């Protein structure tokens, strides 16, 4: 999600990426949902999972290499957040972000980042590269302290053509989204 170069301090939960623009009714449904996971069984009439390429709820963490139920991406080791989209875009929890219980989070469990050298990394996938088309990024972010510098919550750079997106927290605490279409 980030390379840790502009560390973010706070909590992150329910990160989702759709390779298209989601409707305002779907945004409302995502925000008002009291469920922490989107699975193929639930919300089948609302199609919340249609086209979803990333769904990091941080409710399920596995240890790479210690379970047969999970295929770990090349180069990942240790704890990973399991991608619930069905696309196996699992997230490596680098340098031990805090694994927080439901009482500290918005929906189910979440991760806490301490502005140190911990962050979440997801292996590159072509589905994360919207190019010049619409996409939707959805997440619950709780900023704790970023008063001394910009901090990166999510970033994706796609080579030298400047096709990118980046969600930052300004020193004032405001969220800032940068989008480059190449």
C-alpha positions in Angstrom: 0.0 0.0 0.0 3.0 2.2 0.7 6.7 1.8 0.7 7.1 3.4 4.1 9.0 6.4 2.8 6.4 8.9 4.2 5.3 7.1 7.3 1.6 7.3 8.4 0.5 7.2 12.0 -3.0 5.9 12.6 -5.3 3.1 11.8 -6.3 1.6 8.5 -9.3 -0.7 7.8 -11.6 -1.9 5.1 -9.4 -0.9 2.0 -11.1 -1.7 -1.3 -10.2 -1.0 -4.9 -12.6 -1.2 -7.8 -11.4 -0.8 -11.4 -14.4 1.4 -12.2 -16.3 4.3 -10.8 -18.7 3.0 -8.2 -22.2 4.6 -8.0 -23.2 6.9 -5.1 -25.7 4.3 -3.9 -22.8 1.7 -3.7 -20.7 4.2 -1.8 -23.6 4.7 0.6 -24.1 1.0 0.9 -20.4 0.4 1.7 -20.4 3.1 4.4 -23.6 2.0 6.0 -22.8 -1.7 6.0 -22.3 -3.1 9.4 -20.5 -6.1 8.2 -16.7 -6.2 8.2 -16.3 -8.6 5.3 -17.7 -8.8 1.9 -18.0 -12.4 0.9 -19.7 -14.1 -2.0 -22.6 -15.2 0.2 -23.5 -11.9 1.7 -24.9 -8.9 -0.1 -25.3 -10.9 -3.3 -28.2 -8.7 -4.4 -26.2 -5.5 -3.9 -23.2 -6.7 -6.0 -20.6 -5.1 -3.6 -18.1 -7.7 -4.8 -18.6 -7.2 -8.5 -15.3 -6.2 -10.0 -13.5 -5.8 -6.7 -9.8 -6.3 -7.2 -8.6 -5.7 -3.6 -10.4 -6.1 -0.3 -8.2 -5.7 2.8 -10.4 -5.8 5.9 -7.4 -6.8 8.1 -9.8 -9.2 9.9 -7.8 -12.3 8.8 -4.0 -12.4 9.1 -2.1 -15.6 8.2 1.6 -16.5 8.5 3.0 -17.1 5.1 4.5 -20.5 4.7 2.8 -21.8 7.8 -0.6 -22.8 6.3 -1.6 -24.9 3.3 -4.8 -22.9 2.9 -3.1 -19.8 1.6 -0.9 -19.4 -1.4 1.7 -16.7 -0.4 2.9 -14.4 -3.2 6.6 -14.6 -4.2 8.9 -12.7 -1.9 6.4 -12.4 1.0 7.1 -13.8 4.4 5.7 -13.4 7.9 2.3 -12.0 8.6 0.0 -11.1 5.7 -3.4 -9.6 5.5 -5.6 -11.9 3.5 -7.3 -10.3 0.4 -11.0 -11.1 0.6 -11.7 -10.1 -3.0 -10.8 -13.5 -4.3 -7.9 -12.1 -6.4 -5.2 -13.2 -3.9 -3.8 -9.6 -3.6 -2.6 -10.3 -0.1 -0.8 -7.6 2.0 2.5 -8.1 3.7 2.6 -6.5 7.1 6.2 -5.1 7.1 8.0 -4.5 10.4 5.1 -5.6 12.6 2.2 -3.1 12.4 -0.1 -3.4 15.4 -2.9 -5.9 14.9 -5.8 -4.1 16.6 -9.0 -5.6 18.0 -12.5 -4.6 17.0 -13.0 -2.1 19.9 -10.1 0.0 18.4 -11.4 -0.2 14.8 -14.4 0.8 12.6 -15.3 -2.6 11.2 -13.9 -5.8 12.7 -10.1 -5.7 13.2 -7.7 -3.2 11.7 -4.0 -2.4 11.7 -2.2 0.4 13.5 0.8 2.1 12.0 3.1 4.0 14.3 5.0 6.3 12.0 8.1 4.2 12.4 9.2 1.9 9.7 6.2 -0.4 9.6 3.8 -0.4 6.6 1.7 -2.6 4.4 3.0 -3.8 1.0 0.9 -5.5 -1.7 2.7 -7.1 -4.7 2.1 -5.3 -7.9 -0.8 -6.5 -10.0 -2.1 -5.2 -13.4 -5.6 -4.8 -11.8 -4.1 -1.9 -9.7 -3.3 0.1 -12.8 -6.4 2.0 -13.9 -4.5 3.9 -16.6 -6.8 6.5 -18.1 -10.0 4.9 -16.9 -12.1 5.4 -13.8 -11.4 3.6 -10.5 -12.7 3.7 -6.9 -10.6 3.6 -3.8 -12.5 3.0 -0.5 -11.0 2.9 3.0 -11.5 3.8 6.6 -8.5 5.9 7.8 -8.0 7.2 11.4 -5.2 9.7 11.5 -3.5 10.0 14.9 -0.5 12.3 14.4 1.0 13.5 11.2 1.6 17.1 12.2 5.3 17.2 11.2 5.1 16.0 7.6 3.0 14.6 4.8 2.2 11.0 5.3 1.3 8.3 2.7 -1.7 6.1 3.3 -1.9 4.5 -0.1 0.2 4.9 -3.2 0.6 3.3 -6.6 3.0 4.4 -9.2 3.0 2.8 -12.6 6.4 3.2 -14.2 7.7 6.3 -15.9 4.4 7.4 -17.5 3.2 9.1 -14.3 0.0 7.0 -14.2 -0.5 6.9 -10.5 -2.6 7.5 -7.5 -1.6 8.5 -4.0 -3.7 9.1 -0.8 -1.8 11.3 1.6 -2.4 13.0 5.0 -1.3 16.6 5.1 0.3 18.0 8.3 -3.0 19.7 8.9 -4.7 16.3 9.1 -6.6 16.7 5.8 -6.6 13.9 3.3 -5.2 14.7 -0.1 -5.6 12.5 -3.2 -3.3 12.8 -6.2 -4.2 11.2 -9.5 -1.9 11.1 -12.6 -3.3 9.7 -15.8 0.1 9.4 -17.6 
